[in-house]
C-alpha cells in the first residue's frame, strides 16, 4: 500500500493541508485583515446614526424583515436602544484594533468575529462582496493562530521569558482555508461571469465603468472603446481564473499574484468600492510560507543595511535576556545591534558612517515590530536593563534567531 500512488497522493494532500509550519504568514495576514476591518468600522462610524440607529434608514424592524425568519448570529436582535448598539459597535471596533496589533489576540479576535457577524446581520442592506469576505476572514482570525507571531502578545511572552526561540510551528490548516477561500471566490466569479453574454462578447468592462456611483479617478476614454474593452474583459477572466488555479503552482505563483495586484489596483483607482481591493489582495499572502516571508525580511534587511545602527547600553548595564529577545524580535529587518556601552546613557550610531543618533529614535524607527509601541519604547528600553553582574548570573544560551 505504501507504493500505491493514490495512497501517496492522499498522504501528500493530508500533509499539505494539516501539516505544521511557521505561523508568520498567519500573523501578517492578521495584521492586514484586522487593519482593514478596523478601517471599515471607522469609516462606517461617520454615518453610524444613518445605518444603525432607530432614527436612521434601517431601524431594527426593517433589518428584521429584510433578513427574514431564518435564525442568525445577531447579538443585537431586537435591540432598539441606540446607546447599546453604539457601545457594541465601539467594542467591536476596539477589538479590531487589538487584533491588528496582536494584543490579547485570542479574546479580541473572537469578539471581532462575533461582532462583525452581528453588525452585518443588524444591517445587511449596505453590504457588498468585500464585506462578506471580511466577515469570513474574521472567522479565520478567531480560529487560527493569530497571536503566535508578529504580535504584541509574542513580544510580551518573549519579554517575560515564556518563549525563547523562533515562533513555534503550528498546524497550517487555517492558512490553507484562506487559500481555498480565495480560490473559491475567483473560480465562482469566473463561472458566473462566463454564463453572462456581456463577458463572452467582450463588452462587460464597459458597464461598471459607466455607472456613475462607482466614479473615482479619471480613466482615458479610449479604454472604454473596442478593442480595449475586449482586452479588459477577457484579461479579467484570465487573471481571475489563474488566481483560482495556477496560483497553486509555485513557479507561476509570483506572476499570477502580481497580475492580481494589477487587476485590483486598477479597480481601486478607477472605482469607488471601499476596501474591496485591499480585502481581496490581503488573501494573497496566504500563498507564501512563513519561512519565505522571514527570508524576504532578511533580504530586505540586507538592502537596508545603510540604515543599520549600533545601540549601546549605559555603562554597567546590559539588556536582560527576555527583554533582549523581545527587542530583537521587534527588529524584523535586523537593522539594530545592541551592545554594552561605557557612557552614562544610551548611545546610538550608524554602522556605516559612525554618525551619532538619538538611541530611542534609532532603535524604535528601525524596529518594524515596535512601531505600534512608540509611546512606550523609551520606557521599554529603560526597563530592559539590568546590572552587568546580574546578567552574568543568568544561564548562558546559544544565540538563536527570534525574529518575527
SULTAHU-V967694 format. One record per pair of residues at least 6 apart in sequence whose C-alpha atoms are under 6 Angstrom apart, sorted by the first residue. I is the first residue (numbers start at 1). J is the second residue. D is the distance in whole Angstrom. If there is no record, write none. Layout:
((I | J | D) (I | J | D))
This chain:
((17 | 173 | 5) (18 | 171 | 6) (18 | 172 | 6) (18 | 173 | 5) (19 | 171 | 6) (19 | 172 | 6) (20 | 169 | 6) (20 | 170 | 5) (20 | 171 | 4) (20 | 172 | 6) (21 | 169 | 5) (21 | 170 | 6) (22 | 169 | 5) (22 | 290 | 5) (23 | 149 | 6) (24 | 149 | 5) (24 | 290 | 5) (25 | 290 | 5) (27 | 146 | 6) (27 | 149 | 5) (27 | 150 | 5) (31 | 100 | 5) (34 | 96 | 6) (34 | 100 | 5) (35 | 100 | 5) (38 | 93 | 6) (38 | 96 | 5) (38 | 97 | 6) (49 | 56 | 6) (50 | 56 | 4) (50 | 57 | 6) (51 | 58 | 6) (53 | 82 | 5) (63 | 123 | 6) (74 | 118 | 4) (75 | 118 | 6) (92 | 112 | 5) (92 | 115 | 6) (95 | 108 | 5) (95 | 112 | 6) (96 | 112 | 6) (99 | 105 | 5) (99 | 108 | 6) (99 | 109 | 6) (101 | 151 | 6) (102 | 147 | 6) (102 | 151 | 4) (102 | 152 | 5) (102 | 153 | 6) (103 | 152 | 5) (103 | 153 | 5) (105 | 147 | 5) (109 | 142 | 5) (110 | 142 | 5) (113 | 138 | 5) (113 | 139 | 5) (130 | 276 | 5) (144 | 174 | 5) (150 | 404 | 5) (155 | 326 | 5) (157 | 163 | 6) (158 | 322 | 6) (158 | 326 | 5) (159 | 322 | 4) (159 | 323 | 4) (159 | 326 | 5) (160 | 322 | 6) (161 | 322 | 5) (165 | 402 | 5) (166 | 402 | 4) (175 | 286 | 6) (179 | 286 | 6) (183 | 244 | 4) (186 | 240 | 5) (186 | 244 | 5) (187 | 244 | 5) (198 | 204 | 5) (202 | 230 | 4) (202 | 233 | 5) (203 | 229 | 6) (204 | 233 | 6) (205 | 229 | 6) (205 | 233 | 5) (206 | 224 | 6) (214 | 271 | 5) (214 | 272 | 5) (215 | 271 | 5) (216 | 270 | 5) (216 | 271 | 5) (216 | 272 | 5) (217 | 270 | 5) (247 | 253 | 5) (247 | 256 | 6) (264 | 277 | 5) (268 | 277 | 6) (297 | 333 | 6) (298 | 333 | 6) (301 | 333 | 4) (301 | 334 | 6) (306 | 352 | 6) (308 | 335 | 4) (308 | 336 | 6) (308 | 351 | 6) (309 | 336 | 5) (309 | 349 | 6) (309 | 350 | 4) (309 | 351 | 5) (310 | 336 | 6) (310 | 337 | 5) (310 | 348 | 6) (310 | 349 | 5) (311 | 338 | 5) (311 | 347 | 6) (311 | 348 | 4) (312 | 338 | 6) (312 | 339 | 5) (312 | 340 | 5) (312 | 341 | 5) (312 | 346 | 6) (312 | 347 | 5) (313 | 340 | 5) (313 | 341 | 5) (313 | 346 | 5) (314 | 341 | 5) (314 | 343 | 5) (314 | 344 | 5) (314 | 345 | 4) (314 | 346 | 5) (315 | 341 | 5) (315 | 342 | 4) (315 | 343 | 5) (315 | 344 | 6) (316 | 387 | 6) (316 | 388 | 5) (317 | 385 | 6) (317 | 386 | 5) (317 | 387 | 4) (317 | 388 | 5) (318 | 340 | 6) (318 | 385 | 5) (318 | 386 | 6) (318 | 388 | 6) (319 | 384 | 5) (319 | 385 | 5) (320 | 384 | 6) (320 | 385 | 6) (320 | 386 | 6) (323 | 384 | 5) (329 | 402 | 5) (329 | 403 | 4) (329 | 404 | 6) (330 | 367 | 5) (330 | 369 | 4) (330 | 370 | 5) (331 | 367 | 4) (331 | 368 | 6) (332 | 403 | 6) (346 | 359 | 6) (347 | 359 | 5) (348 | 356 | 6) (348 | 357 | 5) (348 | 359 | 5) (349 | 355 | 5) (349 | 356 | 4) (349 | 357 | 5) (360 | 378 | 6))
